[in-house]
Amino acid sequence: MPTTRARTKNKAAVQFAVARRGIPSAARLRRWTLGERGITLRIVGAREGRRLNSIYRERNCPTNVLSFSTGDIVLCHPVIAREAREQGKAIAAHYAHLVVHGVLHLRGYDHKNKSEAARMERAERRILARLGFADPYAVKSPLPR
């Protein structure tokens, strides 16, 4: 999913395809990319999230984060906001987790089996703790729907 915007050499590019209300600032989002160069973060709505997930993962629903080997990380704001509410997390904490998750995918981490998932989760916990966030997997009970 290559983007059309040129990337900056020293920091991640951030694109907002939705209203910025409730989304962490571009500066905070960049901080969570762990200094990776050549990354573009694109914050999208449900329609674009669904379209990309359908094209690239053959799933007809929006997902929270998609990572592309081209250095693009797509974050679907409505899904992230809903998950943060359901999990009793601050939205910034959930965004931080998903940006880190996306960056780790770009670094070759995956969660296709239990051992890979455990390795990735350990890395996420360690990085997020350094960034000042709690364990993203220690969530409260989901809110009733």
BELUR-V429599 format. One line per field, one symbol per residue. phi: phi as a letter, one per 40 degrees, with the letter a starting at -180 (. if undefined). burial: b if it has 24 or more other C-alpha atoms within 12 Angstrom, else e. A space follows every 50 residues. Layout:
BEGIN
phi: ???
burial: ???
END
This chain:
BEGIN
phi: .ccccccccbaccbbbcbdcdgbdcdccdcdccggccgcbcbcbcccccc ccccccbfbcacbcabbbccgcbbbcddcccccccccgbcccccdddccd dcccdcchcaacbcccccccccccdccccccgbcdcccccddccc
burial: beeeeeeeeebbbbbbeeeeeebbebeebbbbbbebebbbbbbbbbebbb ebbeeeeeeeebbbbbbbeebbbbbbbbbbbbbbeeeebbbbbbbbbbbb bbbbbbeebeeeeeeeeeebbebbbebbeeeebebbeeeeeeeee
END
